[in-house]
């Protein structure tokens, strides 16, 4: 079995005002889109009112993340 080294990453979580869901955001790196570099993020959103385990993963760019957090 491979030996793993600790790799610390910046993780941020956001919770809506009504305590209905949470979004966990993890930086995924930058990619050049032909014109400029764009930051990407791993996101996991979970609904607190769901009765079972849940969570939706989505890879988003910095613009999509801004829309997710401001809607």
PyMOL Python script that loads the backbone (N, CA, C, O; Angstrom):
from pymol import cmd

cmd.read_pdbstr("""\
ATOM      1  N   UNK A   1       0.847  -1.180   0.000  1.00  0.00           N
ATOM      2  CA  UNK A   1       0.000   0.000   0.000  1.00  0.00           C
ATOM      3  C   UNK A   1       0.893   1.243   0.000  1.00  0.00           C
ATOM      4  O   UNK A   1       1.934   1.278   0.656  1.00  0.00           O
ATOM      5  N   UNK A   2       0.477   2.225  -0.724  1.00  0.00           N
ATOM      6  CA  UNK A   2       1.245   3.466  -0.841  1.00  0.00           C
ATOM      7  C   UNK A   2       1.230   4.238   0.465  1.00  0.00           C
ATOM      8  O   UNK A   2       0.246   4.223   1.205  1.00  0.00           O
ATOM      9  N   UNK A   3       2.329   4.906   0.734  1.00  0.00           N
ATOM     10  CA  UNK A   3       2.390   5.777   1.896  1.00  0.00           C
ATOM     11  C   UNK A   3       2.022   7.176   1.455  1.00  0.00           C
ATOM     12  O   UNK A   3       2.560   7.683   0.471  1.00  0.00           O
ATOM     13  N   UNK A   4       1.112   7.798   2.173  1.00  0.00           N
ATOM     14  CA  UNK A   4       0.651   9.131   1.824  1.00  0.00           C
ATOM     15  C   UNK A   4       1.271  10.170   2.739  1.00  0.00           C
ATOM     16  O   UNK A   4       1.420   9.952   3.941  1.00  0.00           O
ATOM     17  N   UNK A   5       1.627  11.296   2.156  1.00  0.00           N
ATOM     18  CA  UNK A   5       2.111  12.431   2.925  1.00  0.00           C
ATOM     19  C   UNK A   5       0.958  13.398   3.112  1.00  0.00           C
ATOM     20  O   UNK A   5       0.056  13.479   2.279  1.00  0.00           O
ATOM     21  N   UNK A   6       0.998  14.125   4.206  1.00  0.00           N
ATOM     22  CA  UNK A   6      -0.039  15.116   4.463  1.00  0.00           C
ATOM     23  C   UNK A   6       0.094  16.253   3.463  1.00  0.00           C
ATOM     24  O   UNK A   6       1.188  16.769   3.233  1.00  0.00           O
ATOM     25  N   UNK A   7      -1.020  16.633   2.878  1.00  0.00           N
ATOM     26  CA  UNK A   7      -1.058  17.714   1.898  1.00  0.00           C
ATOM     27  C   UNK A   7      -2.168  18.661   2.320  1.00  0.00           C
ATOM     28  O   UNK A   7      -3.349  18.381   2.112  1.00  0.00           O
ATOM     29  N   UNK A   8      -1.783  19.779   2.913  1.00  0.00           N
ATOM     30  CA  UNK A   8      -2.771  20.718   3.435  1.00  0.00           C
ATOM     31  C   UNK A   8      -3.314  21.586   2.317  1.00  0.00           C
ATOM     32  O   UNK A   8      -2.562  22.078   1.476  1.00  0.00           O
ATOM     33  N   UNK A   9      -4.628  21.768   2.316  1.00  0.00           N
ATOM     34  CA  UNK A   9      -5.298  22.617   1.342  1.00  0.00           C
ATOM     35  C   UNK A   9      -6.227  23.562   2.067  1.00  0.00           C
ATOM     36  O   UNK A   9      -6.703  23.282   3.168  1.00  0.00           O
ATOM     37  N   UNK A  10      -6.472  24.677   1.430  1.00  0.00           N
ATOM     38  CA  UNK A  10      -7.418  25.646   1.970  1.00  0.00           C
ATOM     39  C   UNK A  10      -8.829  25.180   1.620  1.00  0.00           C
ATOM     40  O   UNK A  10      -9.151  24.988   0.447  1.00  0.00           O
ATOM     41  N   UNK A  11      -9.659  25.001   2.628  1.00  0.00           N
ATOM     42  CA  UNK A  11     -11.044  24.586   2.437  1.00  0.00           C
ATOM     43  C   UNK A  11     -11.939  25.624   3.099  1.00  0.00           C
ATOM     44  O   UNK A  11     -11.709  26.014   4.244  1.00  0.00           O
ATOM     45  N   UNK A  12     -12.959  26.067   2.374  1.00  0.00           N
ATOM     46  CA  UNK A  12     -13.891  27.055   2.893  1.00  0.00           C
ATOM     47  C   UNK A  12     -15.292  26.479   2.784  1.00  0.00           C
ATOM     48  O   UNK A  12     -15.617  25.816   1.799  1.00  0.00           O
ATOM     49  N   UNK A  13     -16.129  26.728   3.794  1.00  0.00           N
ATOM     50  CA  UNK A  13     -17.519  26.292   3.690  1.00  0.00           C
ATOM     51  C   UNK A  13     -18.430  27.496   3.867  1.00  0.00           C
ATOM     52  O   UNK A  13     -18.145  28.409   4.642  1.00  0.00           O
ATOM     53  N   UNK A  14     -19.526  27.472   3.133  1.00  0.00           N
ATOM     54  CA  UNK A  14     -20.515  28.546   3.171  1.00  0.00           C
ATOM     55  C   UNK A  14     -21.858  27.945   3.555  1.00  0.00           C
ATOM     56  O   UNK A  14     -22.219  26.866   3.084  1.00  0.00           O
ATOM     57  N   UNK A  15     -22.593  28.639   4.406  1.00  0.00           N
ATOM     58  CA  UNK A  15     -23.913  28.189   4.833  1.00  0.00           C
ATOM     59  C   UNK A  15     -24.911  29.302   4.556  1.00  0.00           C
ATOM     60  O   UNK A  15     -24.649  30.470   4.846  1.00  0.00           O
ATOM     61  N   UNK A  16     -26.059  28.934   3.992  1.00  0.00           N
ATOM     62  CA  UNK A  16     -27.040  29.973   3.663  1.00  0.00           C
ATOM     63  C   UNK A  16     -27.680  30.523   4.933  1.00  0.00           C
ATOM     64  O   UNK A  16     -27.553  29.926   6.002  1.00  0.00           O
ATOM     65  N   UNK A  17     -28.361  31.644   4.821  1.00  0.00           N
ATOM     66  CA  UNK A  17     -28.956  32.335   5.964  1.00  0.00           C
ATOM     67  C   UNK A  17     -30.047  31.517   6.645  1.00  0.00           C
ATOM     68  O   UNK A  17     -30.259  31.647   7.850  1.00  0.00           O
ATOM     69  N   UNK A  18     -30.737  30.677   5.884  1.00  0.00           N
ATOM     70  CA  UNK A  18     -31.829  29.887   6.449  1.00  0.00           C
ATOM     71  C   UNK A  18     -31.393  28.531   6.969  1.00  0.00           C
ATOM     72  O   UNK A  18     -32.234  27.727   7.372  1.00  0.00           O
ATOM     73  N   UNK A  19     -30.095  28.258   6.970  1.00  0.00           N
ATOM     74  CA  UNK A  19     -29.549  26.984   7.440  1.00  0.00           C
ATOM     75  C   UNK A  19     -30.098  25.786   6.682  1.00  0.00           C
ATOM     76  O   UNK A  19     -30.268  24.713   7.260  1.00  0.00           O
ATOM     77  N   UNK A  20     -30.375  25.956   5.399  1.00  0.00           N
ATOM     78  CA  UNK A  20     -30.922  24.859   4.602  1.00  0.00           C
ATOM     79  C   UNK A  20     -29.858  24.038   3.893  1.00  0.00           C
ATOM     80  O   UNK A  20     -30.046  22.842   3.670  1.00  0.00           O
ATOM     81  N   UNK A  21     -28.748  24.663   3.538  1.00  0.00           N
ATOM     82  CA  UNK A  21     -27.706  23.924   2.838  1.00  0.00           C
ATOM     83  C   UNK A  21     -26.343  24.536   3.080  1.00  0.00           C
ATOM     84  O   UNK A  21     -26.217  25.663   3.559  1.00  0.00           O
ATOM     85  N   UNK A  22     -25.333  23.767   2.738  1.00  0.00           N
ATOM     86  CA  UNK A  22     -23.939  24.174   2.932  1.00  0.00           C
ATOM     87  C   UNK A  22     -23.188  23.853   1.650  1.00  0.00           C
ATOM     88  O   UNK A  22     -23.481  22.858   0.987  1.00  0.00           O
ATOM     89  N   UNK A  23     -22.224  24.689   1.300  1.00  0.00           N
ATOM     90  CA  UNK A  23     -21.354  24.443   0.150  1.00  0.00           C
ATOM     91  C   UNK A  23     -19.913  24.454   0.652  1.00  0.00           C
ATOM     92  O   UNK A  23     -19.459  25.429   1.252  1.00  0.00           O
ATOM     93  N   UNK A  24     -19.204  23.360   0.401  1.00  0.00           N
ATOM     94  CA  UNK A  24     -17.787  23.251   0.738  1.00  0.00           C
ATOM     95  C   UNK A  24     -17.005  23.540  -0.535  1.00  0.00           C
ATOM     96  O   UNK A  24     -17.289  22.964  -1.586  1.00  0.00           O
ATOM     97  N   UNK A  25     -16.017  24.436  -0.445  1.00  0.00           N
ATOM     98  CA  UNK A  25     -15.257  24.878  -1.620  1.00  0.00           C
ATOM     99  C   UNK A  25     -13.771  24.579  -1.410  1.00  0.00           C
ATOM    100  O   UNK A  25     -13.180  24.958  -0.399  1.00  0.00           O
ATOM    101  N   UNK A  26     -13.182  23.889  -2.394  1.00  0.00           N
ATOM    102  CA  UNK A  26     -11.766  23.527  -2.344  1.00  0.00           C
ATOM    103  C   UNK A  26     -11.116  23.992  -3.645  1.00  0.00           C
ATOM    104  O   UNK A  26     -11.568  23.600  -4.721  1.00  0.00           O
ATOM    105  N   UNK A  27     -10.067  24.818  -3.580  1.00  0.00           N
ATOM    106  CA  UNK A  27      -9.394  25.248  -4.807  1.00  0.00           C
ATOM    107  C   UNK A  27      -8.875  24.044  -5.603  1.00  0.00           C
ATOM    108  O   UNK A  27      -8.335  23.099  -5.029  1.00  0.00           O
ATOM    109  N   UNK A  28      -9.045  24.091  -6.924  1.00  0.00           N
ATOM    110  CA  UNK A  28      -8.634  22.973  -7.781  1.00  0.00           C
ATOM    111  C   UNK A  28      -7.505  23.351  -8.735  1.00  0.00           C
ATOM    112  O   UNK A  28      -7.007  22.493  -9.463  1.00  0.00           O
ATOM    113  N   UNK A  29      -7.096  24.605  -8.744  1.00  0.00           N
ATOM    114  CA  UNK A  29      -6.010  25.023  -9.620  1.00  0.00           C
ATOM    115  C   UNK A  29      -6.488  25.955 -10.711  1.00  0.00           C
ATOM    116  O   UNK A  29      -7.679  26.234 -10.850  1.00  0.00           O
ATOM    117  N   UNK A  30      -5.515  26.433 -11.487  1.00  0.00           N
ATOM    118  CA  UNK A  30      -5.817  27.372 -12.577  1.00  0.00           C
ATOM    119  C   UNK A  30      -5.582  26.691 -13.917  1.00  0.00           C
ATOM    120  O   UNK A  30      -4.739  25.804 -14.055  1.00  0.00           O
ATOM    121  N   UNK A  31      -6.366  27.143 -14.906  1.00  0.00           N
ATOM    122  CA  UNK A  31      -6.250  26.622 -16.260  1.00  0.00           C
ATOM    123  C   UNK A  31      -6.312  27.799 -17.224  1.00  0.00           C
ATOM    124  O   UNK A  31      -7.107  28.718 -17.028  1.00  0.00           O
ATOM    125  N   UNK A  32      -5.493  27.780 -18.250  1.00  0.00           N
ATOM    126  CA  UNK A  32      -5.516  28.855 -19.240  1.00  0.00           C
ATOM    127  C   UNK A  32      -6.620  28.562 -20.247  1.00  0.00           C
ATOM    128  O   UNK A  32      -6.664  27.473 -20.820  1.00  0.00           O
ATOM    129  N   UNK A  33      -7.510  29.524 -20.467  1.00  0.00           N
ATOM    130  CA  UNK A  33      -8.646  29.314 -21.370  1.00  0.00           C
ATOM    131  C   UNK A  33      -8.409  29.882 -22.765  1.00  0.00           C
ATOM    132  O   UNK A  33      -9.349  29.990 -23.552  1.00  0.00           O
ATOM    133  N   UNK A  34      -7.174  30.245 -23.082  1.00  0.00           N
ATOM    134  CA  UNK A  34      -6.856  30.822 -24.382  1.00  0.00           C
ATOM    135  C   UNK A  34      -6.615  32.317 -24.303  1.00  0.00           C
ATOM    136  O   UNK A  34      -5.890  32.878 -25.125  1.00  0.00           O
ATOM    137  N   UNK A  35      -7.220  32.962 -23.319  1.00  0.00           N
ATOM    138  CA  UNK A  35      -7.054  34.407 -23.143  1.00  0.00           C
ATOM    139  C   UNK A  35      -6.411  34.746 -21.805  1.00  0.00           C
ATOM    140  O   UNK A  35      -5.544  35.616 -21.726  1.00  0.00           O
ATOM    141  N   UNK A  36      -6.842  34.053 -20.753  1.00  0.00           N
ATOM    142  CA  UNK A  36      -6.367  34.345 -19.407  1.00  0.00           C
ATOM    143  C   UNK A  36      -6.433  33.083 -18.558  1.00  0.00           C
ATOM    144  O   UNK A  36      -7.000  32.076 -18.981  1.00  0.00           O
ATOM    145  N   UNK A  37      -5.864  33.133 -17.378  1.00  0.00           N
ATOM    146  CA  UNK A  37      -5.958  32.005 -16.460  1.00  0.00           C
ATOM    147  C   UNK A  37      -7.253  32.105 -15.661  1.00  0.00           C
ATOM    148  O   UNK A  37      -7.625  33.183 -15.199  1.00  0.00           O
ATOM    149  N   UNK A  38      -7.929  30.982 -15.505  1.00  0.00           N
ATOM    150  CA  UNK A  38      -9.189  30.914 -14.774  1.00  0.00           C
ATOM    151  C   UNK A  38      -9.011  29.953 -13.604  1.00  0.00           C
ATOM    152  O   UNK A  38      -8.495  28.850 -13.780  1.00  0.00           O
ATOM    153  N   UNK A  39      -9.434  30.365 -12.412  1.00  0.00           N
ATOM    154  CA  UNK A  39      -9.356  29.531 -11.213  1.00  0.00           C
ATOM    155  C   UNK A  39     -10.548  28.572 -11.189  1.00  0.00           C
ATOM    156  O   UNK A  39     -11.680  28.969 -11.467  1.00  0.00           O
ATOM    157  N   UNK A  40     -10.284  27.311 -10.857  1.00  0.00           N
ATOM    158  CA  UNK A  40     -11.341  26.305 -10.728  1.00  0.00           C
ATOM    159  C   UNK A  40     -11.445  25.843  -9.283  1.00  0.00           C
ATOM    160  O   UNK A  40     -10.480  25.908  -8.521  1.00  0.00           O
ATOM    161  N   UNK A  41     -12.639  25.375  -8.919  1.00  0.00           N
ATOM    162  CA  UNK A  41     -12.908  24.929  -7.557  1.00  0.00           C
ATOM    163  C   UNK A  41     -13.720  23.635  -7.558  1.00  0.00           C
ATOM    164  O   UNK A  41     -14.603  23.444  -8.394  1.00  0.00           O
ATOM    165  N   UNK A  42     -13.408  22.751  -6.611  1.00  0.00           N
ATOM    166  CA  UNK A  42     -14.256  21.602  -6.325  1.00  0.00           C
ATOM    167  C   UNK A  42     -15.332  22.112  -5.363  1.00  0.00           C
ATOM    168  O   UNK A  42     -15.012  22.800  -4.394  1.00  0.00           O
ATOM    169  N   UNK A  43     -16.591  21.787  -5.616  1.00  0.00           N
ATOM    170  CA  UNK A  43     -17.652  22.171  -4.681  1.00  0.00           C
ATOM    171  C   UNK A  43     -18.466  20.936  -4.313  1.00  0.00           C
ATOM    172  O   UNK A  43     -18.734  20.073  -5.149  1.00  0.00           O
ATOM    173  N   UNK A  44     -18.846  20.876  -3.057  1.00  0.00           N
ATOM    174  CA  UNK A  44     -19.751  19.841  -2.562  1.00  0.00           C
ATOM    175  C   UNK A  44     -20.866  20.564  -1.842  1.00  0.00           C
ATOM    176  O   UNK A  44     -20.622  21.282  -0.872  1.00  0.00           O
ATOM    177  N   UNK A  45     -22.092  20.379  -2.312  1.00  0.00           N
ATOM    178  CA  UNK A  45     -23.224  21.023  -1.651  1.00  0.00           C
ATOM    179  C   UNK A  45     -24.062  19.948  -0.976  1.00  0.00           C
ATOM    180  O   UNK A  45     -24.268  18.866  -1.526  1.00  0.00           O
ATOM    181  N   UNK A  46     -24.538  20.259   0.216  1.00  0.00           N
ATOM    182  CA  UNK A  46     -25.374  19.314   0.945  1.00  0.00           C
ATOM    183  C   UNK A  46     -26.607  20.024   1.494  1.00  0.00           C
ATOM    184  O   UNK A  46     -26.546  21.174   1.930  1.00  0.00           O
ATOM    185  N   UNK A  47     -27.714  19.313   1.461  1.00  0.00           N
ATOM    186  CA  UNK A  47     -29.006  19.827   1.910  1.00  0.00           C
ATOM    187  C   UNK A  47     -29.277  19.282   3.308  1.00  0.00           C
ATOM    188  O   UNK A  47     -29.371  18.069   3.496  1.00  0.00           O
ATOM    189  N   UNK A  48     -29.401  20.173   4.287  1.00  0.00           N
ATOM    190  CA  UNK A  48     -29.596  19.750   5.672  1.00  0.00           C
ATOM    191  C   UNK A  48     -30.976  19.160   5.930  1.00  0.00           C
ATOM    192  O   UNK A  48     -31.176  18.484   6.939  1.00  0.00           O
ATOM    193  N   UNK A  49     -31.927  19.403   5.039  1.00  0.00           N
ATOM    194  CA  UNK A  49     -33.275  18.885   5.257  1.00  0.00           C
ATOM    195  C   UNK A  49     -33.488  17.511   4.628  1.00  0.00           C
ATOM    196  O   UNK A  49     -34.548  16.909   4.804  1.00  0.00           O
ATOM    197  N   UNK A  50     -32.511  17.016   3.909  1.00  0.00           N
ATOM    198  CA  UNK A  50     -32.608  15.679   3.340  1.00  0.00           C
ATOM    199  C   UNK A  50     -32.452  14.667   4.469  1.00  0.00           C
ATOM    200  O   UNK A  50     -31.600  14.842   5.339  1.00  0.00           O
ATOM    201  N   UNK A  51     -33.254  13.623   4.467  1.00  0.00           N
ATOM    202  CA  UNK A  51     -33.251  12.671   5.586  1.00  0.00           C
ATOM    203  C   UNK A  51     -32.060  11.721   5.572  1.00  0.00           C
ATOM    204  O   UNK A  51     -31.718  11.168   6.617  1.00  0.00           O
ATOM    205  N   UNK A  52     -31.428  11.516   4.447  1.00  0.00           N
ATOM    206  CA  UNK A  52     -30.306  10.591   4.377  1.00  0.00           C
ATOM    207  C   UNK A  52     -29.025  11.291   4.001  1.00  0.00           C
ATOM    208  O   UNK A  52     -28.990  12.513   3.856  1.00  0.00           O
ATOM    209  N   UNK A  53     -27.968  10.509   3.843  1.00  0.00           N
ATOM    210  CA  UNK A  53     -26.709  11.084   3.402  1.00  0.00           C
ATOM    211  C   UNK A  53     -26.892  11.710   2.013  1.00  0.00           C
ATOM    212  O   UNK A  53     -27.579  11.148   1.159  1.00  0.00           O
ATOM    213  N   UNK A  54     -26.286  12.849   1.800  1.00  0.00           N
ATOM    214  CA  UNK A  54     -26.422  13.505   0.503  1.00  0.00           C
ATOM    215  C   UNK A  54     -25.227  14.393   0.247  1.00  0.00           C
ATOM    216  O   UNK A  54     -24.428  14.657   1.146  1.00  0.00           O
ATOM    217  N   UNK A  55     -25.115  14.837  -0.943  1.00  0.00           N
ATOM    218  CA  UNK A  55     -24.055  15.749  -1.354  1.00  0.00           C
ATOM    219  C   UNK A  55     -23.908  15.684  -2.853  1.00  0.00           C
ATOM    220  O   UNK A  55     -23.948  14.605  -3.445  1.00  0.00           O
ATOM    221  N   UNK A  56     -23.738  16.837  -3.468  1.00  0.00           N
ATOM    222  CA  UNK A  56     -23.562  16.906  -4.912  1.00  0.00           C
ATOM    223  C   UNK A  56     -22.219  17.567  -5.201  1.00  0.00           C
ATOM    224  O   UNK A  56     -21.926  18.657  -4.711  1.00  0.00           O
ATOM    225  N   UNK A  57     -21.414  16.888  -6.002  1.00  0.00           N
ATOM    226  CA  UNK A  57     -20.108  17.402  -6.386  1.00  0.00           C
ATOM    227  C   UNK A  57     -20.221  18.119  -7.727  1.00  0.00           C
ATOM    228  O   UNK A  57     -20.948  17.683  -8.619  1.00  0.00           O
ATOM    229  N   UNK A  58     -19.488  19.229  -7.853  1.00  0.00           N
ATOM    230  CA  UNK A  58     -19.426  19.926  -9.132  1.00  0.00           C
ATOM    231  C   UNK A  58     -18.096  20.682  -9.212  1.00  0.00           C
ATOM    232  O   UNK A  58     -17.691  21.338  -8.252  1.00  0.00           O
ATOM    233  N   UNK A  59     -17.425  20.586 -10.355  1.00  0.00           N
ATOM    234  CA  UNK A  59     -16.226  21.364 -10.615  1.00  0.00           C
ATOM    235  C   UNK A  59     -16.670  22.637 -11.314  1.00  0.00           C
ATOM    236  O   UNK A  59     -17.295  22.580 -12.374  1.00  0.00           O
ATOM    237  N   UNK A  60     -16.350  23.796 -10.724  1.00  0.00           N
ATOM    238  CA  UNK A  60     -16.801  25.074 -11.275  1.00  0.00           C
ATOM    239  C   UNK A  60     -15.622  26.026 -11.431  1.00  0.00           C
ATOM    240  O   UNK A  60     -14.595  25.882 -10.768  1.00  0.00           O
ATOM    241  N   UNK A  61     -15.789  27.003 -12.322  1.00  0.00           N
ATOM    242  CA  UNK A  61     -14.772  28.044 -12.438  1.00  0.00           C
ATOM    243  C   UNK A  61     -15.133  29.198 -11.500  1.00  0.00           C
ATOM    244  O   UNK A  61     -16.183  29.177 -10.858  1.00  0.00           O
ATOM    245  N   UNK A  62     -14.272  30.188 -11.426  1.00  0.00           N
ATOM    246  CA  UNK A  62     -14.466  31.286 -10.478  1.00  0.00           C
ATOM    247  C   UNK A  62     -15.757  32.057 -10.738  1.00  0.00           C
ATOM    248  O   UNK A  62     -16.350  32.596  -9.804  1.00  0.00           O
ATOM    249  N   UNK A  63     -16.197  32.118 -11.991  1.00  0.00           N
ATOM    250  CA  UNK A  63     -17.422  32.848 -12.321  1.00  0.00           C
ATOM    251  C   UNK A  63     -18.665  32.060 -11.888  1.00  0.00           C
ATOM    252  O   UNK A  63     -19.614  32.638 -11.357  1.00  0.00           O
ATOM    253  N   UNK A  64     -18.657  30.740 -12.117  1.00  0.00           N
ATOM    254  CA  UNK A  64     -19.761  29.892 -11.677  1.00  0.00           C
ATOM    255  C   UNK A  64     -19.867  29.880 -10.149  1.00  0.00           C
ATOM    256  O   UNK A  64     -20.968  29.877  -9.598  1.00  0.00           O
ATOM    257  N   UNK A  65     -18.714  29.872  -9.471  1.00  0.00           N
ATOM    258  CA  UNK A  65     -18.725  29.886  -8.019  1.00  0.00           C
ATOM    259  C   UNK A  65     -19.365  31.170  -7.497  1.00  0.00           C
ATOM    260  O   UNK A  65     -20.161  31.140  -6.558  1.00  0.00           O
ATOM    261  N   UNK A  66     -19.015  32.281  -8.106  1.00  0.00           N
ATOM    262  CA  UNK A  66     -19.599  33.561  -7.709  1.00  0.00           C
ATOM    263  C   UNK A  66     -21.117  33.522  -7.842  1.00  0.00           C
ATOM    264  O   UNK A  66     -21.828  34.016  -6.966  1.00  0.00           O
ATOM    265  N   UNK A  67     -21.617  32.941  -8.927  1.00  0.00           N
ATOM    266  CA  UNK A  67     -23.061  32.815  -9.126  1.00  0.00           C
ATOM    267  C   UNK A  67     -23.692  31.896  -8.091  1.00  0.00           C
ATOM    268  O   UNK A  67     -24.776  32.182  -7.583  1.00  0.00           O
ATOM    269  N   UNK A  68     -23.020  30.791  -7.776  1.00  0.00           N
ATOM    270  CA  UNK A  68     -23.549  29.857  -6.771  1.00  0.00           C
ATOM    271  C   UNK A  68     -23.704  30.526  -5.417  1.00  0.00           C
ATOM    272  O   UNK A  68     -24.696  30.309  -4.721  1.00  0.00           O
ATOM    273  N   UNK A  69     -22.726  31.338  -5.042  1.00  0.00           N
ATOM    274  CA  UNK A  69     -22.720  31.948  -3.710  1.00  0.00           C
ATOM    275  C   UNK A  69     -23.611  33.184  -3.606  1.00  0.00           C
ATOM    276  O   UNK A  69     -23.974  33.592  -2.503  1.00  0.00           O
ATOM    277  N   UNK A  70     -23.963  33.776  -4.727  1.00  0.00           N
ATOM    278  CA  UNK A  70     -24.769  35.006  -4.690  1.00  0.00           C
ATOM    279  C   UNK A  70     -26.210  34.795  -5.117  1.00  0.00           C
ATOM    280  O   UNK A  70     -26.943  35.770  -5.281  1.00  0.00           O
ATOM    281  N   UNK A  71     -26.634  33.566  -5.300  1.00  0.00           N
ATOM    282  CA  UNK A  71     -28.043  33.290  -5.661  1.00  0.00           C
ATOM    283  C   UNK A  71     -28.762  32.601  -4.548  1.00  0.00           C
ATOM    284  O   UNK A  71     -29.948  32.294  -4.676  1.00  0.00           O
TER     285      UNK A  71
END
""", "prot")
cmd.dss("prot")
cmd.show_as("cartoon", "prot")
cmd.util.cbc("prot")
cmd.orient("prot")
